[in-house]
Amino acid sequence: MQNNIKAKKRINFGWKSRHLLVLIIALIGTYLLLESRAQWSDMHKWNRAIGDMSLILIAISMAVGPLSRLIKFPFSITKWRRELGIYGVILAIIHTTIILVGWVNWDFMRLFGFEMHPEGMYVMLQHGFGLANAIGIVALLYGIILALSSNNISQRFLSGTVWKFLQQGSYVLWMLIIVHTAYFLFMHFLDFHKATPEPNWAQMPFIILVLLVSTLQFFAFLKTWRVKSKSKKNEVRKVQTSS
């Protein structure tokens, strides 16, 4: 009876409400990020704002699991991982499209750091740019797979164990995103032949965001380990007592 009362007190957000709220957050966040770089060119302004918003949504998605283990909420926050991840990937696709259209002009060789030499052949000019984009593309492809499988139909089709194993790959996705973003925030624009630009204001928030997610994951791991360890000790004591 008491469990039923507690269940009724919990706030329940349906999937439609979650999609709507995450979409609103994404739109507002993107607008604010655009305004923070109003002086930039349109391509770089939109590219960076949408890319950053994608990073934020995926970071929140990565933090949801650890938070649910550390704090009791009046509603199930783990359900929000699905919508946060989906819209994070959608924004990443838009971010990639802007780069293809506005930065490399659909020249896929330029996307990987090559430029056309006057003699009519491609030469490697931007090693870091190419590697960072290769990492970003791998992350995007895997993100799309995770987003497409983030539904009840895929979960039933793949079975719980296989689906869970696939979704756990989000940790690898998160690491790829961190490396990709860090390159463009800290290294790409430090060209020896160009004037050193002013520090990007997003550098410190990015570091704080990554550290925050990592800290939550660490303490959630620690709590889970302690609970499991305590449970095993209790089982051993029961066996010893019964024998």
Secondary structure, 3 states (H helix, E strand, C coil): CHHHHHHHHCCCCCHHHHHHHHHHHHHHHHHHHHHHCCCCCHHHHHHHHHHHHHHHHHHHHHHHHHHHHHCCCCCCCCCHHHHHHHHHHHHHHHHHHHHHHHHCCCCHHHHCCEEECCCCCEEECCHHHHHHHHHHHHHHHHHHHHHHCCCHHHHHHHCHHHHHHHHCCHHHHHHHHHHHHHHHHHCCCCCCCCCCCCCCCCHHHHHHHHHHHHHHHHHHHHHHHHHHHHHHHHHHHHHHHHC
